[in-house]
Amino acid sequence: MTPDFEMLKLGLACKCPSCKTGSLFNAGLLTLTLKDKCEGCGLDLAKNDSADGPAVFLIFILGFALVPLALLLEFTLHPPLWLHGILWSAVALGITLGTLRPLKSYIIALQFKHRPEDWE
């Protein structure tokens, strides 16, 4: 297993990049609030700086993926405009809520690996 694949696995599981067991986020299904410290190893999670990176990545990925799908649907089935609004809003919201936590965890894991001086 390559090291970057391990970081991806940690990101998908939302686990601490140091001990690989502690959860990164506070309790709650949709919360994006990080814990102050890892409950497993005591890593100071307040030192991370993922900022708006995960949201920006999702904006680009969703824009790149959903706009062609919406155009394809329009030119093949010709649904009404209100259906486009409801359908693509629900799809974008669902994908965003489902992937934002793992993507934020993945960026934190990459920062832990590639910029260890930020965590000392």
Number of C-alpha atoms within 10 A of each C-alpha: 5 6 9 13 10 15 23 18 17 22 24 16 17 23 24 27 24 16 14 19 16 18 20 25 22 13 12 8 10 12 11 16 12 18 15 15 18 23 15 14 13 13 18 14 17 12 13 15 13 17 10 9 13 20 16 11 13 17 14 10 11 15 13 11 11 14 12 11 13 14 12 12 13 14 10 8 8 11 11 9 10 8 10 16 11 10 12 15 12 12 12 16 10 11 13 17 14 13 14 17 23 20 22 24 29 27 20 26 27 19 19 18 16 10 11 10 9 11 14 8
